[in-house]
Amino acid sequence: MPKEVIMPALGMAQETGTLLRWLKNEGDAVAQGEPIMQIATDKVDVEIEAPASGVLAQVTAAEG
């Protein structure tokens, strides 16, 4: 069953961030907990992990 990856809140007041880059491409296998993208906020850059093992089926957000 597909899992949607949604950017988590990275702080109490954090509502926005910028997708710096995808670390995986569509069709790549991913393991749960493996970093799949880098996000930048006004205070920190963070890697977002895959919520489950499987295949990255679709990239719906562009870098930048």
mmCIF file as Biopython writes it, N, C-alpha, C and O atoms, coordinates in Angstrom:
data_model
#
loop_
_atom_site.group_PDB
_atom_site.id
_atom_site.type_symbol
_atom_site.label_atom_id
_atom_site.label_alt_id
_atom_site.label_comp_id
_atom_site.label_asym_id
_atom_site.label_entity_id
_atom_site.label_seq_id
_atom_site.pdbx_PDB_ins_code
_atom_site.Cartn_x
_atom_site.Cartn_y
_atom_site.Cartn_z
_atom_site.occupancy
_atom_site.B_iso_or_equiv
_atom_site.auth_seq_id
_atom_site.auth_asym_id
_atom_site.pdbx_PDB_model_num
ATOM 1   N N  . MET A ? 1  ? 0.843  -1.178 0.000   1.0 0.0 1  A 1 
ATOM 2   C CA . MET A ? 1  ? 0.000  0.000  0.000   1.0 0.0 1  A 1 
ATOM 3   C C  . MET A ? 1  ? 0.892  1.246  0.000   1.0 0.0 1  A 1 
ATOM 4   O O  . MET A ? 1  ? 1.822  1.327  0.802   1.0 0.0 1  A 1 
ATOM 5   N N  . PRO A ? 2  ? 0.631  2.213  -0.876  1.0 0.0 2  A 1 
ATOM 6   C CA . PRO A ? 2  ? 1.444  3.429  -0.945  1.0 0.0 2  A 1 
ATOM 7   C C  . PRO A ? 2  ? 1.397  4.230  0.352   1.0 0.0 2  A 1 
ATOM 8   O O  . PRO A ? 2  ? 0.380  4.277  1.044   1.0 0.0 2  A 1 
ATOM 9   N N  . LYS A ? 3  ? 2.532  4.858  0.658   1.0 0.0 3  A 1 
ATOM 10  C CA . LYS A ? 3  ? 2.623  5.767  1.804   1.0 0.0 3  A 1 
ATOM 11  C C  . LYS A ? 3  ? 2.999  7.139  1.266   1.0 0.0 3  A 1 
ATOM 12  O O  . LYS A ? 3  ? 3.921  7.267  0.461   1.0 0.0 3  A 1 
ATOM 13  N N  . GLU A ? 4  ? 2.293  8.145  1.705   1.0 0.0 4  A 1 
ATOM 14  C CA . GLU A ? 4  ? 2.587  9.512  1.316   1.0 0.0 4  A 1 
ATOM 15  C C  . GLU A ? 4  ? 3.641  10.070 2.262   1.0 0.0 4  A 1 
ATOM 16  O O  . GLU A ? 4  ? 3.561  9.870  3.474   1.0 0.0 4  A 1 
ATOM 17  N N  . VAL A ? 5  ? 4.630  10.770 1.707   1.0 0.0 5  A 1 
ATOM 18  C CA . VAL A ? 5  ? 5.657  11.410 2.525   1.0 0.0 5  A 1 
ATOM 19  C C  . VAL A ? 5  ? 5.332  12.893 2.581   1.0 0.0 5  A 1 
ATOM 20  O O  . VAL A ? 5  ? 5.346  13.578 1.559   1.0 0.0 5  A 1 
ATOM 21  N N  . ILE A ? 6  ? 5.040  13.382 3.774   1.0 0.0 6  A 1 
ATOM 22  C CA . ILE A ? 6  ? 4.687  14.785 3.983   1.0 0.0 6  A 1 
ATOM 23  C C  . ILE A ? 6  ? 5.735  15.407 4.887   1.0 0.0 6  A 1 
ATOM 24  O O  . ILE A ? 6  ? 6.138  14.809 5.884   1.0 0.0 6  A 1 
ATOM 25  N N  . MET A ? 7  ? 6.178  16.620 4.534   1.0 0.0 7  A 1 
ATOM 26  C CA . MET A ? 7  ? 7.180  17.280 5.356   1.0 0.0 7  A 1 
ATOM 27  C C  . MET A ? 7  ? 6.647  17.482 6.771   1.0 0.0 7  A 1 
ATOM 28  O O  . MET A ? 7  ? 5.586  18.077 6.957   1.0 0.0 7  A 1 
ATOM 29  N N  . PRO A ? 8  ? 7.377  16.989 7.763   1.0 0.0 8  A 1 
ATOM 30  C CA . PRO A ? 8  ? 6.928  17.171 9.144   1.0 0.0 8  A 1 
ATOM 31  C C  . PRO A ? 8  ? 7.204  18.583 9.636   1.0 0.0 8  A 1 
ATOM 32  O O  . PRO A ? 8  ? 8.059  19.279 9.089   1.0 0.0 8  A 1 
ATOM 33  N N  . ALA A ? 9  ? 6.488  19.004 10.658  1.0 0.0 9  A 1 
ATOM 34  C CA . ALA A ? 9  ? 6.789  20.273 11.322  1.0 0.0 9  A 1 
ATOM 35  C C  . ALA A ? 9  ? 8.126  20.101 12.027  1.0 0.0 9  A 1 
ATOM 36  O O  . ALA A ? 9  ? 8.307  19.150 12.788  1.0 0.0 9  A 1 
ATOM 37  N N  . LEU A ? 10 ? 9.052  20.999 11.786  1.0 0.0 10 A 1 
ATOM 38  C CA . LEU A ? 10 ? 10.393 20.869 12.350  1.0 0.0 10 A 1 
ATOM 39  C C  . LEU A ? 10 ? 10.595 21.749 13.572  1.0 0.0 10 A 1 
ATOM 40  O O  . LEU A ? 10 ? 11.703 21.834 14.102  1.0 0.0 10 A 1 
ATOM 41  N N  . GLY A ? 11 ? 9.557  22.389 14.013  1.0 0.0 11 A 1 
ATOM 42  C CA . GLY A ? 11 ? 9.592  23.234 15.196  1.0 0.0 11 A 1 
ATOM 43  C C  . GLY A ? 11 ? 8.193  23.726 15.469  1.0 0.0 11 A 1 
ATOM 44  O O  . GLY A ? 11 ? 7.308  23.602 14.622  1.0 0.0 11 A 1 
ATOM 45  N N  . MET A ? 12 ? 7.990  24.279 16.637  1.0 0.0 12 A 1 
ATOM 46  C CA . MET A ? 12 ? 6.637  24.708 17.003  1.0 0.0 12 A 1 
ATOM 47  C C  . MET A ? 12 ? 6.091  25.775 16.063  1.0 0.0 12 A 1 
ATOM 48  O O  . MET A ? 12 ? 4.895  25.793 15.773  1.0 0.0 12 A 1 
ATOM 49  N N  . ALA A ? 13 ? 6.957  26.662 15.584  1.0 0.0 13 A 1 
ATOM 50  C CA . ALA A ? 13 ? 6.499  27.743 14.716  1.0 0.0 13 A 1 
ATOM 51  C C  . ALA A ? 13 ? 6.841  27.486 13.250  1.0 0.0 13 A 1 
ATOM 52  O O  . ALA A ? 13 ? 6.548  28.320 12.393  1.0 0.0 13 A 1 
ATOM 53  N N  . GLN A ? 14 ? 7.453  26.349 12.954  1.0 0.0 14 A 1 
ATOM 54  C CA . GLN A ? 14 ? 7.894  26.055 11.596  1.0 0.0 14 A 1 
ATOM 55  C C  . GLN A ? 14 ? 6.736  25.560 10.744  1.0 0.0 14 A 1 
ATOM 56  O O  . GLN A ? 14 ? 6.158  24.509 11.021  1.0 0.0 14 A 1 
ATOM 57  N N  . GLU A ? 15 ? 6.400  26.317 9.708   1.0 0.0 15 A 1 
ATOM 58  C CA . GLU A ? 15 ? 5.313  25.935 8.810   1.0 0.0 15 A 1 
ATOM 59  C C  . GLU A ? 15 ? 5.773  25.728 7.377   1.0 0.0 15 A 1 
ATOM 60  O O  . GLU A ? 15 ? 5.074  25.085 6.593   1.0 0.0 15 A 1 
ATOM 61  N N  . THR A ? 16 ? 6.938  26.262 7.019   1.0 0.0 16 A 1 
ATOM 62  C CA . THR A ? 16 ? 7.402  26.150 5.640   1.0 0.0 16 A 1 
ATOM 63  C C  . THR A ? 16 ? 8.846  25.672 5.592   1.0 0.0 16 A 1 
ATOM 64  O O  . THR A ? 16 ? 9.588  25.774 6.569   1.0 0.0 16 A 1 
ATOM 65  N N  . GLY A ? 17 ? 9.218  25.158 4.448   1.0 0.0 17 A 1 
ATOM 66  C CA . GLY A ? 17 ? 10.582 24.721 4.202   1.0 0.0 17 A 1 
ATOM 67  C C  . GLY A ? 17 ? 10.791 24.636 2.703   1.0 0.0 17 A 1 
ATOM 68  O O  . GLY A ? 17 ? 9.838  24.721 1.929   1.0 0.0 17 A 1 
ATOM 69  N N  . THR A ? 18 ? 12.032 24.471 2.298   1.0 0.0 18 A 1 
ATOM 70  C CA . THR A ? 18 ? 12.378 24.361 0.889   1.0 0.0 18 A 1 
ATOM 71  C C  . THR A ? 18 ? 13.008 23.002 0.638   1.0 0.0 18 A 1 
ATOM 72  O O  . THR A ? 18 ? 13.913 22.582 1.359   1.0 0.0 18 A 1 
ATOM 73  N N  . LEU A ? 19 ? 12.527 22.324 -0.383  1.0 0.0 19 A 1 
ATOM 74  C CA . LEU A ? 19 ? 13.116 21.049 -0.775  1.0 0.0 19 A 1 
ATOM 75  C C  . LEU A ? 19 ? 14.436 21.343 -1.478  1.0 0.0 19 A 1 
ATOM 76  O O  . LEU A ? 19 ? 14.450 21.849 -2.600  1.0 0.0 19 A 1 
ATOM 77  N N  . LEU A ? 20 ? 15.541 21.025 -0.815  1.0 0.0 20 A 1 
ATOM 78  C CA . LEU A ? 20 ? 16.857 21.282 -1.402  1.0 0.0 20 A 1 
ATOM 79  C C  . LEU A ? 20 ? 17.165 20.290 -2.512  1.0 0.0 20 A 1 
ATOM 80  O O  . LEU A ? 20 ? 17.549 20.672 -3.618  1.0 0.0 20 A 1 
ATOM 81  N N  . ARG A ? 21 ? 16.990 18.994 -2.198  1.0 0.0 21 A 1 
ATOM 82  C CA . ARG A ? 21 ? 17.245 17.983 -3.227  1.0 0.0 21 A 1 
ATOM 83  C C  . ARG A ? 21 ? 16.683 16.638 -2.812  1.0 0.0 21 A 1 
ATOM 84  O O  . ARG A ? 21 ? 16.568 16.320 -1.628  1.0 0.0 21 A 1 
ATOM 85  N N  . TRP A ? 22 ? 16.338 15.865 -3.817  1.0 0.0 22 A 1 
ATOM 86  C CA . TRP A ? 22 ? 15.928 14.477 -3.620  1.0 0.0 22 A 1 
ATOM 87  C C  . TRP A ? 22 ? 17.187 13.637 -3.540  1.0 0.0 22 A 1 
ATOM 88  O O  . TRP A ? 22 ? 18.097 13.812 -4.350  1.0 0.0 22 A 1 
ATOM 89  N N  . LEU A ? 23 ? 17.257 12.737 -2.590  1.0 0.0 23 A 1 
ATOM 90  C CA . LEU A ? 23 ? 18.387 11.827 -2.451  1.0 0.0 23 A 1 
ATOM 91  C C  . LEU A ? 23 ? 18.122 10.509 -3.172  1.0 0.0 23 A 1 
ATOM 92  O O  . LEU A ? 23 ? 19.035 9.707  -3.367  1.0 0.0 23 A 1 
ATOM 93  N N  . LYS A ? 24 ? 16.871 10.290 -3.565  1.0 0.0 24 A 1 
ATOM 94  C CA . LYS A ? 24 ? 16.452 9.108  -4.320  1.0 0.0 24 A 1 
ATOM 95  C C  . LYS A ? 24 ? 15.646 9.572  -5.523  1.0 0.0 24 A 1 
ATOM 96  O O  . LYS A ? 24 ? 15.057 10.653 -5.511  1.0 0.0 24 A 1 
ATOM 97  N N  . ASN A ? 25 ? 15.626 8.746  -6.558  1.0 0.0 25 A 1 
ATOM 98  C CA . ASN A ? 25 ? 14.860 9.038  -7.769  1.0 0.0 25 A 1 
ATOM 99  C C  . ASN A ? 25 ? 13.634 8.141  -7.843  1.0 0.0 25 A 1 
ATOM 100 O O  . ASN A ? 25 ? 13.570 7.106  -7.180  1.0 0.0 25 A 1 
ATOM 101 N N  . GLU A ? 26 ? 12.663 8.545  -8.654  1.0 0.0 26 A 1 
ATOM 102 C CA . GLU A ? 26 ? 11.498 7.688  -8.885  1.0 0.0 26 A 1 
ATOM 103 C C  . GLU A ? 26 ? 11.973 6.311  -9.329  1.0 0.0 26 A 1 
ATOM 104 O O  . GLU A ? 26 ? 12.857 6.188  -10.177 1.0 0.0 26 A 1 
ATOM 105 N N  . GLY A ? 27 ? 11.378 5.284  -8.747  1.0 0.0 27 A 1 
ATOM 106 C CA . GLY A ? 27 ? 11.726 3.911  -9.096  1.0 0.0 27 A 1 
ATOM 107 C C  . GLY A ? 27 ? 12.821 3.307  -8.237  1.0 0.0 27 A 1 
ATOM 108 O O  . GLY A ? 27 ? 13.054 2.099  -8.297  1.0 0.0 27 A 1 
ATOM 109 N N  . ASP A ? 28 ? 13.505 4.129  -7.430  1.0 0.0 28 A 1 
ATOM 110 C CA . ASP A ? 28 ? 14.557 3.611  -6.551  1.0 0.0 28 A 1 
ATOM 111 C C  . ASP A ? 28 ? 13.957 2.863  -5.369  1.0 0.0 28 A 1 
ATOM 112 O O  . ASP A ? 28 ? 12.916 3.248  -4.838  1.0 0.0 28 A 1 
ATOM 113 N N  . ALA A ? 29 ? 14.627 1.791  -4.966  1.0 0.0 29 A 1 
ATOM 114 C CA . ALA A ? 29 ? 14.248 1.078  -3.745  1.0 0.0 29 A 1 
ATOM 115 C C  . ALA A ? 29 ? 14.705 1.900  -2.543  1.0 0.0 29 A 1 
ATOM 116 O O  . ALA A ? 29 ? 15.784 2.492  -2.562  1.0 0.0 29 A 1 
ATOM 117 N N  . VAL A ? 30 ? 13.885 1.932  -1.505  1.0 0.0 30 A 1 
ATOM 118 C CA . VAL A ? 30 ? 14.235 2.636  -0.266  1.0 0.0 30 A 1 
ATOM 119 C C  . VAL A ? 30 ? 13.944 1.724  0.923   1.0 0.0 30 A 1 
ATOM 120 O O  . VAL A ? 30 ? 13.033 0.897  0.888   1.0 0.0 30 A 1 
ATOM 121 N N  . ALA A ? 31 ? 14.736 1.897  1.966   1.0 0.0 31 A 1 
ATOM 122 C CA . ALA A ? 31 ? 14.520 1.162  3.211   1.0 0.0 31 A 1 
ATOM 123 C C  . ALA A ? 31 ? 13.931 2.115  4.244   1.0 0.0 31 A 1 
ATOM 124 O O  . ALA A ? 31 ? 14.250 3.304  4.250   1.0 0.0 31 A 1 
ATOM 125 N N  . GLN A ? 32 ? 13.082 1.600  5.107   1.0 0.0 32 A 1 
ATOM 126 C CA . GLN A ? 32 ? 12.498 2.430  6.161   1.0 0.0 32 A 1 
ATOM 127 C C  . GLN A ? 32 ? 13.625 3.097  6.940   1.0 0.0 32 A 1 
ATOM 128 O O  . GLN A ? 32 ? 14.588 2.441  7.337   1.0 0.0 32 A 1 
ATOM 129 N N  . GLY A ? 33 ? 13.500 4.403  7.156   1.0 0.0 33 A 1 
ATOM 130 C CA . GLY A ? 33 ? 14.499 5.168  7.889   1.0 0.0 33 A 1 
ATOM 131 C C  . GLY A ? 33 ? 15.626 5.715  7.033   1.0 0.0 33 A 1 
ATOM 132 O O  . GLY A ? 33 ? 16.454 6.484  7.522   1.0 0.0 33 A 1 
ATOM 133 N N  . GLU A ? 34 ? 15.673 5.333  5.764   1.0 0.0 34 A 1 
ATOM 134 C CA . GLU A ? 34 ? 16.709 5.819  4.857   1.0 0.0 34 A 1 
ATOM 135 C C  . GLU A ? 34 ? 16.373 7.242  4.406   1.0 0.0 34 A 1 
ATOM 136 O O  . GLU A ? 34 ? 15.227 7.508  4.042   1.0 0.0 34 A 1 
ATOM 137 N N  . PRO A ? 35 ? 17.344 8.168  4.421   1.0 0.0 35 A 1 
ATOM 138 C CA . PRO A ? 35 ? 17.071 9.532  3.954   1.0 0.0 35 A 1 
ATOM 139 C C  . PRO A ? 35 ? 16.680 9.540  2.478   1.0 0.0 35 A 1 
ATOM 140 O O  . PRO A ? 35 ? 17.332 8.906  1.648   1.0 0.0 35 A 1 
ATOM 141 N N  . ILE A ? 36 ? 15.598 10.272 2.162   1.0 0.0 36 A 1 
ATOM 142 C CA . ILE A ? 36 ? 15.151 10.339 0.764   1.0 0.0 36 A 1 
ATOM 143 C C  . ILE A ? 36 ? 15.152 11.764 0.209   1.0 0.0 36 A 1 
ATOM 144 O O  . ILE A ? 36 ? 15.118 11.951 -1.007  1.0 0.0 36 A 1 
ATOM 145 N N  . MET A ? 37 ? 15.190 12.781 1.098   1.0 0.0 37 A 1 
ATOM 146 C CA . MET A ? 37 ? 15.233 14.170 0.630   1.0 0.0 37 A 1 
ATOM 147 C C  . MET A ? 37 ? 15.861 15.066 1.686   1.0 0.0 37 A 1 
ATOM 148 O O  . MET A ? 37 ? 15.904 14.717 2.866   1.0 0.0 37 A 1 
ATOM 149 N N  . GLN A ? 38 ? 16.352 16.232 1.248   1.0 0.0 38 A 1 
ATOM 150 C CA . GLN A ? 38 ? 16.887 17.242 2.154   1.0 0.0 38 A 1 
ATOM 151 C C  . GLN A ? 38 ? 15.981 18.463 2.111   1.0 0.0 38 A 1 
ATOM 152 O O  . GLN A ? 38 ? 15.616 18.949 1.041   1.0 0.0 38 A 1 
ATOM 153 N N  . ILE A ? 39 ? 15.626 18.949 3.293   1.0 0.0 39 A 1 
ATOM 154 C CA . ILE A ? 39 ? 14.758 20.113 3.438   1.0 0.0 39 A 1 
ATOM 155 C C  . ILE A ? 39 ? 15.526 21.216 4.161   1.0 0.0 39 A 1 
ATOM 156 O O  . ILE A ? 39 ? 16.283 20.935 5.091   1.0 0.0 39 A 1 
ATOM 157 N N  . ALA A ? 40 ? 15.339 22.464 3.743   1.0 0.0 40 A 1 
ATOM 158 C CA . ALA A ? 40 ? 15.936 23.612 4.423   1.0 0.0 40 A 1 
ATOM 159 C C  . ALA A ? 40 ? 14.831 24.462 5.027   1.0 0.0 40 A 1 
ATOM 160 O O  . ALA A ? 40 ? 13.819 24.734 4.382   1.0 0.0 40 A 1 
ATOM 161 N N  . THR A ? 41 ? 15.033 24.877 6.269   1.0 0.0 41 A 1 
ATOM 162 C CA . THR A ? 41 ? 14.146 25.844 6.907   1.0 0.0 41 A 1 
ATOM 163 C C  . THR A ? 41 ? 14.979 27.084 7.194   1.0 0.0 41 A 1 
ATOM 164 O O  . THR A ? 41 ? 16.156 27.137 6.840   1.0 0.0 41 A 1 
ATOM 165 N N  . ASP A ? 42 ? 14.382 28.072 7.828   1.0 0.0 42 A 1 
ATOM 166 C CA . ASP A ? 42 ? 15.150 29.281 8.132   1.0 0.0 42 A 1 
ATOM 167 C C  . ASP A ? 42 ? 16.216 29.040 9.198   1.0 0.0 42 A 1 
ATOM 168 O O  . ASP A ? 42 ? 17.102 29.877 9.371   1.0 0.0 42 A 1 
ATOM 169 N N  . LYS A ? 43 ? 16.155 27.921 9.914   1.0 0.0 43 A 1 
ATOM 170 C CA . LYS A ? 43 ? 17.113 27.656 10.986  1.0 0.0 43 A 1 
ATOM 171 C C  . LYS A ? 43 ? 17.970 26.414 10.789  1.0 0.0 43 A 1 
ATOM 172 O O  . LYS A ? 43 ? 19.069 26.338 11.339  1.0 0.0 43 A 1 
ATOM 173 N N  . VAL A ? 44 ? 17.498 25.440 10.019  1.0 0.0 44 A 1 
ATOM 174 C CA . VAL A ? 44 ? 18.202 24.160 9.948   1.0 0.0 44 A 1 
ATOM 175 C C  . VAL A ? 44 ? 17.943 23.463 8.612   1.0 0.0 44 A 1 
ATOM 176 O O  . VAL A ? 44 ? 16.894 23.646 7.995   1.0 0.0 44 A 1 
ATOM 177 N N  . ASP A ? 45 ? 18.917 22.660 8.178   1.0 0.0 45 A 1 
ATOM 178 C CA . ASP A ? 45 ? 18.726 21.745 7.052   1.0 0.0 45 A 1 
ATOM 179 C C  . ASP A ? 45 ? 18.575 20.352 7.649   1.0 0.0 45 A 1 
ATOM 180 O O  . ASP A ? 45 ? 19.296 19.992 8.579   1.0 0.0 45 A 1 
ATOM 181 N N  . VAL A ? 46 ? 17.646 19.574 7.122   1.0 0.0 46 A 1 
ATOM 182 C CA . VAL A ? 46 ? 17.370 18.261 7.695   1.0 0.0 46 A 1 
ATOM 183 C C  . VAL A ? 46 ? 17.068 17.264 6.583   1.0 0.0 46 A 1 
ATOM 184 O O  . VAL A ? 46 ? 16.527 17.626 5.538   1.0 0.0 46 A 1 
ATOM 185 N N  . GLU A ? 47 ? 17.425 16.003 6.824   1.0 0.0 47 A 1 
ATOM 186 C CA . GLU A ? 47 ? 17.081 14.928 5.898   1.0 0.0 47 A 1 
ATOM 187 C C  . GLU A ? 47 ? 15.786 14.279 6.362   1.0 0.0 47 A 1 
ATOM 188 O O  . GLU A ? 47 ? 15.621 14.000 7.549   1.0 0.0 47 A 1 
ATOM 189 N N  . ILE A ? 48 ? 14.871 14.039 5.438   1.0 0.0 48 A 1 
ATOM 190 C CA . ILE A ? 48 ? 13.604 13.368 5.726   1.0 0.0 48 A 1 
ATOM 191 C C  . ILE A ? 48 ? 13.761 11.900 5.348   1.0 0.0 48 A 1 
ATOM 192 O O  . ILE A ? 48 ? 14.244 11.571 4.265   1.0 0.0 48 A 1 
ATOM 193 N N  . GLU A ? 49 ? 13.345 11.026 6.258   1.0 0.0 49 A 1 
ATOM 194 C CA . GLU A ? 49 ? 13.520 9.587  6.067   1.0 0.0 49 A 1 
ATOM 195 C C  . GLU A ? 49 ? 12.276 8.936  5.471   1.0 0.0 49 A 1 
ATOM 196 O O  . GLU A ? 49 ? 11.161 9.434  5.624   1.0 0.0 49 A 1 
ATOM 197 N N  . ALA A ? 50 ? 12.490 7.827  4.798   1.0 0.0 50 A 1 
ATOM 198 C CA . ALA A ? 50 ? 11.382 7.035  4.256   1.0 0.0 50 A 1 
ATOM 199 C C  . ALA A ? 50 ? 10.573 6.448  5.411   1.0 0.0 50 A 1 
ATOM 200 O O  . ALA A ? 50 ? 11.151 5.865  6.329   1.0 0.0 50 A 1 
ATOM 201 N N  . PRO A ? 51 ? 9.253  6.591  5.381   1.0 0.0 51 A 1 
ATOM 202 C CA . PRO A ? 51 ? 8.418  6.066  6.466   1.0 0.0 51 A 1 
ATOM 203 C C  . PRO A ? 51 ? 8.250  4.548  6.412   1.0 0.0 51 A 1 
ATOM 204 O O  . PRO A ? 51 ? 7.809  3.935  7.384   1.0 0.0 51 A 1 
ATOM 205 N N  . ALA A ? 52 ? 8.603  3.941  5.270   1.0 0.0 52 A 1 
ATOM 206 C CA . ALA A ? 52 ? 8.457  2.491  5.102   1.0 0.0 52 A 1 
ATOM 207 C C  . ALA A ? 52 ? 9.418  2.034  4.008   1.0 0.0 52 A 1 
ATOM 208 O O  . ALA A ? 52 ? 9.883  2.846  3.207   1.0 0.0 52 A 1 
ATOM 209 N N  . SER A ? 53 ? 9.708  0.757  3.974   1.0 0.0 53 A 1 
ATOM 210 C CA . SER A ? 53 ? 10.521 0.187  2.899   1.0 0.0 53 A 1 
ATOM 211 C C  . SER A ? 53 ? 9.655  -0.013 1.661   1.0 0.0 53 A 1 
ATOM 212 O O  . SER A ? 53 ? 8.456  -0.275 1.764   1.0 0.0 53 A 1 
ATOM 213 N N  . GLY A ? 54 ? 10.273 0.113  0.494   1.0 0.0 54 A 1 
ATOM 214 C CA . GLY A ? 54 ? 9.537  -0.082 -0.748  1.0 0.0 54 A 1 
ATOM 215 C C  . GLY A ? 54 ? 10.239 0.595  -1.904  1.0 0.0 54 A 1 
ATOM 216 O O  . GLY A ? 54 ? 11.468 0.618  -1.970  1.0 0.0 54 A 1 
ATOM 217 N N  . VAL A ? 55 ? 9.451  1.148  -2.816  1.0 0.0 55 A 1 
ATOM 218 C CA . VAL A ? 55 ? 9.962  1.831  -4.003  1.0 0.0 55 A 1 
ATOM 219 C C  . VAL A ? 55 ? 9.383  3.237  -4.031  1.0 0.0 55 A 1 
ATOM 220 O O  . VAL A ? 55 ? 8.193  3.429  -3.784  1.0 0.0 55 A 1 
ATOM 221 N N  . LEU A ? 56 ? 10.229 4.223  -4.332  1.0 0.0 56 A 1 
ATOM 222 C CA . LEU A ? 56 ? 9.748  5.597  -4.476  1.0 0.0 56 A 1 
ATOM 223 C C  . LEU A ? 56 ? 8.982  5.669  -5.796  1.0 0.0 56 A 1 
ATOM 224 O O  . LEU A ? 56 ? 9.583  5.757  -6.867  1.0 0.0 56 A 1 
ATOM 225 N N  . ALA A ? 57 ? 7.672  5.633  -5.711  1.0 0.0 57 A 1 
ATOM 226 C CA . ALA A ? 57 ? 6.824  5.507  -6.896  1.0 0.0 57 A 1 
ATOM 227 C C  . ALA A ? 57 ? 6.702  6.803  -7.682  1.0 0.0 57 A 1 
ATOM 228 O O  . ALA A ? 57 ? 6.681  6.781  -8.913  1.0 0.0 57 A 1 
ATOM 229 N N  . GLN A ? 58 ? 6.621  7.936  -6.981  1.0 0.0 58 A 1 
ATOM 230 C CA . GLN A ? 58 ? 6.375  9.199  -7.678  1.0 0.0 58 A 1 
ATOM 231 C C  . GLN A ? 58 ? 6.944  10.355 -6.877  1.0 0.0 58 A 1 
ATOM 232 O O  . GLN A ? 58 ? 6.794  10.416 -5.657  1.0 0.0 58 A 1 
ATOM 233 N N  . VAL A ? 59 ? 7.599  11.271 -7.576  1.0 0.0 59 A 1 
ATOM 234 C CA . VAL A ? 59 ? 8.084  12.514 -6.983  1.0 0.0 59 A 1 
ATOM 235 C C  . VAL A ? 59 ? 7.114  13.601 -7.417  1.0 0.0 59 A 1 
ATOM 236 O O  . VAL A ? 59 ? 6.952  13.846 -8.612  1.0 0.0 59 A 1 
ATOM 237 N N  . THR A ? 60 ? 6.464  14.258 -6.450  1.0 0.0 60 A 1 
ATOM 238 C CA . THR A ? 60 ? 5.455  15.267 -6.788  1.0 0.0 60 A 1 
ATOM 239 C C  . THR A ? 60 ? 5.882  16.685 -6.440  1.0 0.0 60 A 1 
ATOM 240 O O  . THR A ? 60 ? 5.153  17.634 -6.729  1.0 0.0 60 A 1 
ATOM 241 N N  . ALA A ? 61 ? 7.048  16.847 -5.826  1.0 0.0 61 A 1 
ATOM 242 C CA . ALA A ? 61 ? 7.537  18.180 -5.467  1.0 0.0 61 A 1 
ATOM 243 C C  . ALA A ? 61 ? 8.877  18.412 -6.157  1.0 0.0 61 A 1 
ATOM 244 O O  . ALA A ? 61 ? 9.739  17.534 -6.183  1.0 0.0 61 A 1 
ATOM 245 N N  . ALA A ? 62 ? 9.035  19.603 -6.710  1.0 0.0 62 A 1 
ATOM 246 C CA . ALA A ? 62 ? 10.279 19.948 -7.389  1.0 0.0 62 A 1 
ATOM 247 C C  . ALA A ? 62 ? 11.285 20.517 -6.398  1.0 0.0 62 A 1 
ATOM 248 O O  . ALA A ? 62 ? 10.913 21.126 -5.395  1.0 0.0 62 A 1 
ATOM 249 N N  . GLU A ? 63 ? 12.553 20.312 -6.691  1.0 0.0 63 A 1 
ATOM 250 C CA . GLU A ? 63 ? 13.606 20.901 -5.871  1.0 0.0 63 A 1 
ATOM 251 C C  . GLU A ? 63 ? 13.563 22.415 -6.009  1.0 0.0 63 A 1 
ATOM 252 O O  . GLU A ? 63 ? 13.201 22.958 -7.053  1.0 0.0 63 A 1 
ATOM 253 N N  . GLY A ? 64 ? 13.946 23.079 -4.921  1.0 0.0 64 A 1 
ATOM 254 C CA . GLY A ? 64 ? 14.000 24.537 -4.937  1.0 0.0 64 A 1 
ATOM 255 C C  . GLY A ? 64 ? 12.751 25.102 -4.445  1.0 0.0 64 A 1 
ATOM 256 O O  . GLY A ? 64 ? 12.607 26.323 -4.385  1.0 0.0 64 A 1 
#
